[in-house]
């Protein structure tokens, strides 16, 4: 590949990258608003109209799957996922710390890959069994697929984090670093 096509390829890759983030943000907003409205509706149905409203709770559960796993993948992008970092108290040299972060990123990526594989097998199983929800008979694969999609995105973002950490360990500038990340 010649040097003149590299900026175009880089621009395309970054466009796809940031486009995926916009889609994830939209899913987070839409599912959050939808679940809020569903819960409000369920409260009205149960306590004002004295109707159990099991179908509303069922829809909220199915939508919540997408909210949770999209939120998990977005947290992986932001690098704001739950982690315990005590190694910086032991390793004072920036390069040693970057190597330790690289190892932690590799372990995290492997675990996310295992989760993606499990999510894929669960998704395929869901297609084969075509299980349906008890009240509305909605295909469960719609919510089950969120596990696979979320795990794939988490793996992608953890891979980017690994690349950035390895580059820092080598004394290079990170490629993709979300705002506010060290």
N, C-alpha and C positions, 0 to 999 in steps of 0.2 A: 504494500500500500504506500503510495507516495505521500509526501508531506502536505500536498494541497487538499487531499481528500480527508485528512485527519480532522481538521476543524469542523467539517460538515458532519462527519460521523459522530464526533463529540457532541455537536449541537443536537443531532437526532437522538442520541442516547440520553442526554440530559432532558430533552423534551419528553421522552417516554417516561423517564424517572419522575419528573415533576408532574406529569399528567397522571401517573398512578397515584401520586400523593393527593392530587386534587380529587380524584375519584374516591379515595379512602376518606378524605375529609367530608365529602358530600354524603357518603354512606353513614359516617358517624353522626352527622347532623340530622339526617333524615330519620335514621333509626332511633336516635335519642328523642326527637320530637314525637315520633310515632308511638314509642313506648310510653312516653309521658301522657299522651292523649289516651292511650289504651288503659293505663292504670287509672286515670281520672274517670274514664267511662266505666271502668269496672267498679269503682267506688260508688258512683252514682247508681249504677244498676243494682248493686248489692244493698246499699243502705237507704236509698231513696225509693227505688222501684221494687225492692225486695225480690229481685231476680238474680239467680246465682251467677249468670254470665260466664260460664265455664269456657265458652268459645272465645271470649275476649282474653282470658288468661292464657289460653292455648296459643292464640296469635302472638301475644306478648312474649311468650316463651320462645316461639320460633324466631321472632324478630330479634330477640335478645342474643341469640347465638351469633348473629351477624354483627351486632354491636360489640359483643365481647371480643370476638376474634379479629375484627377490624381494629378495635382499640388496642389489642395486644400487638398486632403488626405495626400499628402507627407508633406505639410505645417503643418498639424495636427500632423503627426509623429514627425517632427522636433520641434514642439511647437513654430513655427515661424509665426503662423496665426495672423491676426490682432486682437489686444486686447488692452484695456486701463487698465493699472494697476496703480492706484493711491493709492490703499489701503496700500501699503508699507510706504507711507508718514504718515499715521495715526497709523498703528499698528507697533510698534517698536519691540515687542517680536516675535522671530522666530516662536514660536508655534502658537500664535494668527494669524500670517501671513499665516502659513500653513493651519490653519482651514479656513480662508477666501478663500485661493486658492482652498481648497477642495470644498467649497460651489460653487465657480465659475465654477469649473470643473464639478460638478454635473449638474448645469444649462446648461452648454455647451453640456454635454452628452445627456441630455434630448432633447435639441433642435436638436442635430444631429440625435437622434433617430426619432424625428418627421420628419426630412428631409428624413431619410432613408425610413420611412413608406410612405411618399409622393412619393419618388422616386420609391418605389416598385409599388404603385398603378399606377403611370404614366407609368412604364415599362409594367405592365400587360395590361393597356389600349392600349399601343402602339402595343402589340402583337395582341390584339383583333381587333383593327382597321386596323392594317397593313398599316398605312399611308406611302406614298412614296414622295420622294423629287420631286419638280416640273420639273426639267430639265432631270436628269438622272434616275428618277424613282427608286432611291435607298431606301430601307426600312428605315424609320426614327427611328425605334426601335434600330438600331445599335448605333445611337448617343444618343437616349433617355436612353438607358441602362447605359450610363456612369454616369448619375445622381444617379441612384440607387447604382451602384458599388462604386462610390466615397463616397457617404454618408455612406455606410456600413463600408468602411475603416476608414472614419473620426470617426464614432462611436467607432470602435475598438480602435483607437489611443486615443480618448478622454477618453475611459474607462481605458486604461493603465495610462493616465495622472491622472485620478481620484484616481486610486489605489496608485500611487506614492505619490500624495499629501496627501491622508489619512494616508499613512504610515509615511510621514514626520510629520504630525500633531500628530501622536502617538509616535513620537520619534524614528521611525524605519528607516532603510535605504531603499531608493526607489528600486523597482525591475528592471524597465526598464527606463533608463534616456538617451535620445539621447545626443551625444557629444555637449558641449557648453551650456547645460541647467542647471539652478541653482537648 
